[in-house]
Amino acid sequence: MAASTETGENGADRLSHEARNLGWLLTNFVEEVPGVHSVAVVSSDGLLLITSDAVAGARTDEGNGRSPSGSTADLATVVSGIAALTDGASRLMDGGKVRQTAVAMENGSVFVMSISDGSLLGVHATADCDMSVVAYHMALFVGRAGHVLTPDLRTELRKVIEEGGL
């Protein structure tokens, strides 16, 4: 069962200690890794569990007051689709479990990494980000958050998303 809950600032939904900690990890990821726009954790069945934009407020692009196109609003869908495609390719090629996928585009990058419970970590970054630094920090996040994503926490996060919270 999840730990006791507290009310956040602005009367936000009550979140367990584990949920707040996961949100803190996402916020730190975006703030500390150069070039990262947003981060999302997606369940194994493709549902958004938590996003950096929701816990920290949407990051803006070059001070113009708007989030970059393709931010976490669509990141969960993209992450889920990329994971399905690469899992299918891996089965066809007898490649085993997909651990990480990187997509480098002209105007951005998307990274997907498996979390131990079958969930996925997705990152939207700039095209000129240092891919090895992003991958390193993703691995650190997965190591720190993987054991926290219990069935109870996933249920709590889904409920909060459905209620319009995170």
Salt bridges, closest charged atoms under 4 A:
GLU6 OE2 - ARG20 NH2 3.76
ASP45 OD1 - ARG158 NH2 2.88
ASP117 OD2 - ARG154 NH1 2.60
